[in-house]
Structure formats: C-alpha cells, structure tokens
Amino acid sequence: MSTKTRIFIALAAAGVFASGASYSLAAVTADEAKQLGTTLTVFGAEKAASKDGSIPAYTGGLAKVPEYDPKTMEQYLDPYKDEKPLYSVDAKNMAQYEALLTEGTKALMKQYPSFRVDVYPSHRSFRYPDWVLENTVKNATTAKLTGEVEGDALAGAAADGLPHAGIPFPIPKTGYEVLWNQTARYSAAVSHNVGRGYLVDSAGSVSTLATVNSYFVHPWYDVNGKLRSQTFDALFGFSATLTAPPSAAGTVFLNYYTANAAEGGQKVWFYTPGQRRVRLAPEFSYDVPIASYGGVTVWDDIYGYLGRMDRFEFKIVGKKEMLVPYNAFGPTNTRETKDILGTKHVNPDTVRWEKHRIWVVDGVRKEGARHAYSRRTFYVDEDCWCIVSSEAYDNGGALWRVNLYYSFPTYDTGGFNTETWSTNDLIKGNYFILNTGHREPGNLIRSYDTAEGLPVRLTPQAVAAGGVR
C-alpha cells in the first residue's frame, strides 16, 4: 500500500470525505471505516490469513509474470501451472468437505459421479491500482443505495452524484450492496476476447455455438477518463460481434449496464445483417433465454449477474471459507474441444479450485414478481468482488442451474478476466460453456487500461457503420 493510499484512509476515518456529502445515509460510519487498511484490506477483504493458513494473508496481489509478453502472446500465461493439487473432492469423500462446498458443487457431485474438484494452493492474486483503492476509501462513508425500490441505483460523493470509480461498498450491509460491488468491481478498462461456445446435450452430443469477437468494457476504470462519456456512463458493457456460424456472422450485441435503474438499468442494442439496422432491445433482460447460447441460460445470468435487481429480495447469508474455481486459466486457455468437454460437465482436469473467503448472497423472488427463477444464490469472492459461482431454483424449489465462473488475474493491468463460464442444467441434464476452446490464429486475449486506439464499436452509430453484410 502506498503512502498516498494510507493518507486517504486516515482522512476517510476522520470523516473528511463524508463531511461535504449531500447524502445522509452513508454505507458505514467513520468509525467502521477505520477497519479499512487495518484488519481489512482497503477494498474490504479480511487482510489476515485464515486460522489454519490455507488462505494466505493479502499482500498486494500478482503484479506481473516475467515470462508474459502481451505483444507476442495470444493468452495469459498461468503462473501456477506447475503446482499440483493438494487434494481432490468427489462424490465419495464430499461429506468430509461439505462445509466448504457450495450447494451447486454438491449437487453436481451427487448427480454426476465423474464430477471432481481438484484443490490447489490458494493465491490471493487480485491486484488494485492505488487510485482505485483511494476512491474505494472515499466511497466507504459516502456511497449509498437509492431508487424507487431497494437496490435500484447508486449515489455517492463524486461530482456527478455517483460513487467514485472504485468499490462502492467495501463494508457491505445488504445483499444488494454486495451485488453492486460485483457490477462495479475493478477490472481492466477493456478486455478483448474471441471465443467459442459449446452446448452438450444429455446424451453427450456436442453442438458448436456462436464464435464471438467481444470487447468487454469497465468504463469507470479507463485511466484516460474518456470511456464513460462514450458508453452512457456504464459500469459495465460489451460490444460483441458474432463471426460464426455463417448464418449469424455480422450480428452485433451492444450492451451497457448503468448505476441507475431508469429504463431498466441497461441500454441494449441489436444489429442484424439481414435488416442492416440497429434497434433497441430492452427485452434482452431478466429471464429471457439467450437463443445464441442454446437457451441454456438467461440474460441476467451472464457474466455473473446483469441488470436490475428489483424482482428479488437479496440478503447476505454470511462470509464463508469455500472451495471455488479460482486462478482458473484452464477453461479459457484449453484449445482442443476434446480436452475441455466432458459428457456431462466440463472436464475436471482443466479446472483449478482454491479455498477462498466468499460472500454468500441469497435472493428470493418477490411476491407477485415474474421470473423463471424462484430463488438464486451468488458466491462472491472477497478480493475481486466477482461472482465465482451461482445457483438458480425453479418454481418448485428444485435446484435447476449451476453456474461456474472461471476467473483468472489479468496481471498486466490488474483485475480479473471473468468472461469464461459454464452452466449445468440439472433438470435437462445438459450444459454449455462460453468463451473457450478453438481460437483462430491472430485472435488474442488481452486487457487494456484504456480504449483509445482500439477498434471497438462503442455506440449504435458505430455498430451500424461497421456492418459488413
């Protein structure tokens, strides 16, 4: 932690930043904020190691990998590739580790005896820039939830009335605050990812889904400060162009998710080559199935959770030590389809699991609200504030879908890549994985701290002008 960041922490604890704010409901008091940088990290995680030492103390994250050259290499190198599993958990010994397993992990083991969790040494590899930490300290005593319903929008002490570009609620009090932290989590301003998806049916037959050339953007973290004005001040968004199959090539999705739930908290456009026009697509939200992903997932499931939170009551269950996919380079980097796809689930050989402290948030559908899910549970890592796993239940209360997010550190820029994930439908017996497998020559997985100079289409006008069919 730099001297400058320590000064910011001291000022926040003294209430300096809170004193000029026009909002009366701060997330935490100045006394509570004193935990940041002492018992807690500046971003709100427990600083110390776990009692048994299996989760190490936080020491700043992974700064660099000497062998990695972003100018010449197509993928991020796995700095932990030579490590061996400490132990494995499957249906035979899961009772021994039950307290560390999510409900989804246990369900996969019970339903599929071939499902296995290989547990490696834990590494707290997430890294924040100092300026993001400083903004997080400011937010601790000034950011709050606003809106017509709980969790609808954010407000803060920045000049525009929003939180500063950092974690809004480093000491969260509600489930909504945890989920806002994951939407506003720190990540590279732009991540370029070209990946293919696969759908595996209940008989083990594989269907290739669309290949997508995606630019994922976290505009608040553009070091040049220009990306927010180009992206409707979105916290997160993506410009995704389908390049295969030929029948879908040229289709573009342009999605942005904002800090205010006006107009549903999102701005979504859809370009179809056949019509040669861009149209608004507000229907791409909530529980609408995604056709290009085989209908195995819905819009507000992708990349963890996207969109308005008004249809569920979200509560914090607690923070637990759990086994989750982490530093999981394998599913993204695996080239050959045969090496990644199992008959019933992703090949366990490719997935690294570690023990981490996880915020557990449970959401129950509100009375009278419409959604295909009656309940959903999210598992959010304390360091990255990103969703590492989630579950969804049907109207009868049966566990329906299990989502696993294969995150890994983008050590050149800080933050994590969180674009590869899988969904197992336990009722239908099928699953899919996105952004994995075959990559055409010249397609790179790279992260950038600004969008300047990149060929990313950020506006509906740019999408329309770039149409090639």
N, C-alpha and C positions, 0 to 999 in steps of 0.2 A: 504494500500500500504506500502511495507516495505521500510526502509531507503535505502537499496541497489537499489531498483527499482527507487526511487527518484533520486539517483545519476546518474543512467543510463539515465534518462530523461534529466537531466541537461547537460550531456555530449553530447547527441544527438542534443539538441537545439543549442549547441555551435559548432556543425559540426564536432566533433571529429571522429565519426564513418564514416562520409561521406568523410573525407579528404583523407583517404587512399584507397578509392574505385577506381577501374579502369573503372567505368561506368559513362558516362557523363550525362545521363538522369535519375535523381532520381525522385521518385514519388512526393515528396514535398520538399520545401526548408527548411532550418534550422529554419527560422522564422515561417513557417507554423507548423513545428513540435513542436513548443513551446506550441501549444494548448493541446498536449497530457499530461495528468496529471493535467491540469488546467481546462479549460472549457470542454474539452473532457476527457474521461477515457483514460488510457494508450492504450487501444485497439481501440480507435476511436469513441466510442459512446458518445452521449451527457450525461454529468455527472449529470446535474440537473434534478429535477422533471419537468414534464410538467406544463404549466401555471395553469391549474385547479387542479393539484395534482393527477390526475387519473393515471398517470405514475409516479412512485416514483423515487427519486434520486438513483443512483447506489451506493451501499455501500459495494460491495465486493462479492456478490453472496451468495448462500446457501452452507455453509461449511459442515454441517452434519445434520443427523436426528437421534437423540439419540436412538430411538427405532429400527433402522435398523441394522441388523447383516448380512453382506454378506456371512458369513459362513453357516448360517442356513436358510436364507430366499430365496425363489425362485424368488421373484420380488422386485423391488424397492417400498418402501412404499411411498404413496402420503402424503406429509406433509400438504397439503392444503385440504384434503378430507372433513373436517368438515365445510368448507366455503360454503356459499350459493350464488347463482347468484345475482348480483346487478340488472340486468335487462335482458330481452330476446328480440331478434330481429327476426322477421319473415316477411313474405310477407305483412302482414297487416300494420306494422309500419316501414318497411325498409326505406321509404322516409325520416323519421326523422333522420336516422343514415347513410344516403347514402354516405356522405363524408368519413366515417370510414370503408366502406365495399370494398373489392376487387371486380373486375368485375365478377370473378368466383363465389363469395359468392352471389352476387346479382342475377346472372343467376340461381343458384341453388334454391334460394327462389322463383323466378318467375316461374320456371318450375315445382317445387315440393312444393306445399303449406305446406307440412309436414316438410320441412327443417327449422331448427331453430338454432339460435346462442345464447347460454347461456353465458353471460358475467360475469366473476368473477373479484375480485380484482386483480390488476396487481402485479406480483412479478418479480423482476429482479434477477433471481436465478442462472444465468450462472456465473461460477467461473473459474478463470485462476490461474495457478501456477505462482509464481514470475518469474521463469526463462523464461517462455513463454512471459510474459509482457516485460521483458528485451530484448528479441530477437525482439519483435514487435517494440520497440523503435529504435533498430538498423535498422530494415527494412524500417522505415518510410522515411529515406533520402537516402536509397541505393537500394532498390528493384525497378525493372523496368520490363516492358514487352519487350520481344524480339521475334525473329522468322521471318519467311518469310512473314507472314500476321499478322495483328494486333491481339493481344491476343493469339498468338501461344505458347508462352513459357515464363518462368520466369528467371530472372537473379538477382544476388544480391552480397553482400559483404562477404558471408561466404567463407571459404577456398576452397570449391568446385565450387565457382562461382554462387551458387544458393542463394536464401534468407536464412536467419537464420530461425530456426524452431519456427515460430510464424506467426502472421497475416502479409502477405506481404505488404498490402496497407491500413493501419489504417485510412488514409485520402484519400479515392479513388477519382479519377478524371474521370474514364470511367466505362462503364458497364462491360467491360472485367475485370477490376481490382476488382470490386465487386464480380464477379463470381469466380475469382481466390481465393479471400478471403474465399468463401464458400468451395472450394475444399481443401484449406489448413487450414481450421478452426481448432481450438483446440478441441480435443476430446480424450477420453481415448485411449491409445495405442492399446488396444484390447477390443472388446465388443463381448461377446458370447450370441447369441440369437437363440433360437429354436422356430419357429413359423409356423403357417399355414396360407394359403391364401384362400380367398373365392371370387367367382365370382357370382354376382347376375344379372340375365338377366332382360330384360324389363318387363317380366311378374312376376318378384319377385321370380323366382325359383333359388335355391342356388346350386352351384357346388363347391365342395371342390377342391382346387388346391393343389399343392405340399406342403408337410411339409419339411421345410428346416432347417438344422443344420448349422448355419452360424457363422463364425468368421470374424468380421469387423475389419480392422486394419488401424490405422493412424500412420504409421511408424516413422514419424518425431518426434512424441511425446513419444517415448519409453524412459523411464528415464534411461535405461542402455545403450542406444545408439547403440544397435546391430541390431534392426529390419530393419533399412534402407538397410543395406548390404544384408539382406536376401530377400528383396522384391523389388529389382531393383530400389531402391531409390524412391519408390512410395510415393505420398502424401496420397493416399487412396487406399484401396483394400479390397477384401473379398475372403474367401475360403468357398464356400457354397456347402454342400452335401445334395442332396435330399434323404429323408428317407421314403417318401410315396408319391404317391401310390406305391404298389409293382412293377409295371411295370417300374417305373422310379427310384426306390431305388438304390443308389450307384452312380448315376450321380453326377458329381462334376463340378462346375464352379470356376475357379481361375482367378480373375481379378485384375489388377493393373493400376492405373492412375498416370502418371508421370508429372513432371514440364516442360517437353519438348514435343512438338507435333511430333517429329520424330517418324515414324511408327504409326502415328495417335494419339500419346499421350497416348497410352494404350498398355498393354500386357495382352492378354486374352487366356486362355486355357480351354479346354472342355474334360472331361473324360466320356466315355460311357462304362458301364459294358459289353455290348454285344461285343464291339470291343476290350476291355481290353487294351486300349491305350489312351494316352493323345495327343491331337492335338491342334495346334494353331487355334484360331478362331477370326481372325481380322474382320470378318463380323458381329460380335456382337457389333455393334456400330451405332451411328446416329439414323435413324428412322426404324431400323429393329425391327419388332414386337417380343415380348418375348412369345414364344409358351407356356412355363410352367405357364405363368400368363394369359392364355386365349386370348392373343393378344390384351388386352385392353390398354397396354402401350408399349413404345418402349425403346430401350436400353439407349438413352441419357436422359430419363426422370427419371430413377430410382435413389432413394436416393437424389433427388433434381435436379442435373444435372451432367452428367458424360461424359467425352470425349472432343474431340477437338471442338473449338468454331468457326471454320473458315467459316461456312456456313451462319452465321447470323451477322448482324450489331447490336451490343449491345450498348445501350445508357442508361445513368441514367436519369430517369424521375424526380426523386427527393426523398426526405425522407418525409414520411407522418406518422401521427398517425393513426393506423388502428387496427381493430379487427381481430385477427388471432388465430388459435389453439396454445396454449402455456401452459407449465406445464401440458401437456395433457397425464396423466398417463393412463386414462381410456381405450382408444382403445387397448393399449398394454396389460394391465392387465386383461381385461374382459375375463373370462374363457368360458362362455357359448355362443354358436353361436347365440342363440335366443336373447341374450341380446345386441349383437353388431350389428347385421344385420337388417336394415330396408328393406322395399320393394323396395325403390328407392334410398336409400342412407344410410350411417352409422347412427345408432340410435343417435339422438342429445343428449339424456340423458347421453351418455358416454363421450362426448367431452367438455373439458374446453376451453373457449375462453377468451382472455385478450386483453387489449389495449396496444400496444407497438409502438415504432418508427421503421418504416420499410423502408428500401431502395427499391425503385421500379425500376427495370431494364426491359427495353423493347427491344426485339430482332426482327428485320425484316429480312426475308430471302434475301440473296444477289442475285442480278441479275445473272441468269444462274446457281445458286447453286441448288442442288437436296436435297429436304427434304419434308416429308409429311406435315410438318407444314409451313405455310406461315409467321406466327408470333407467338411469345411466350413472356409471361410476367412472371417475377420472383419477389417474395416478400421476401426480405432478412432481417432478424432481425438484428438490430444494435449491440446487445450484443454478440450473439453467431455467427454471420455471417453465419447462416444456413438458408436455404430456408424453409419457413414455409407454402408457398402456391405458386402455379404457374398455368398458363393457356396456352393453345395451340389453335391455329386457323387453320381451313382448308384452302384450296386453294381459296375458295370463300369468305374468310374473316369471316366466321361464327365461333363463339366460339365452340370449339369441345370438349376439355377435361379440366377438372378442377382437379388439384391435391392438396390434403391437407396432410401436414406432421405433425404427432402427436409427437412433441418433448417434452422431459422432462429431468430434470437435473440428471446426474449421480453424486450425491453429494459426494460420497466417493472418486472419482478420479478427480472431476472437469469435465467440459464439459457437453454435452447433448447426450442422446440417440435419434437418428433420423431415426431409422430403420422401424418404422411403418407408412404406408401412404396409402391413398385411392385415386382412380382415378374414376371420374364420366365421362362417355361418354355421352354428352348431345344430340348427334345426334342419337346414337343407343338406348339410354335410359337405358344402363346397367352400372354397376360399379363393382370395386373389391377393396379389402383391403388385405394388406400383413402384415405378422408378428403379428398376433393377434389370439384370440380365444384359443382353446384347447391346452394345453401343457401336454405332457406325464410326469408322475412322474420322478423326478430327473433331468429334463431339466430346467436350470436356466437362468435368465437374469442377467448377471454380467459384470462388467467392470474391466480392469486391466491396470496398468501403465507400464507393460512390458509383452512380450510374453514368457518369459523364464518359463519353466515348464508346459506350456500349450500344449495340443495335437492338435495344429493347423498345418495343412499341407500348408506350405508356398511356396513350389516350385513344378514345374511339376513332378520332380522325386519323391517327397514325395507323391503327389497325386496318381501317378501310383503305388507306393509301397503299398499304403493303400487301393487299390481296393479289394473289398471283393466278387465280382461276376464275 
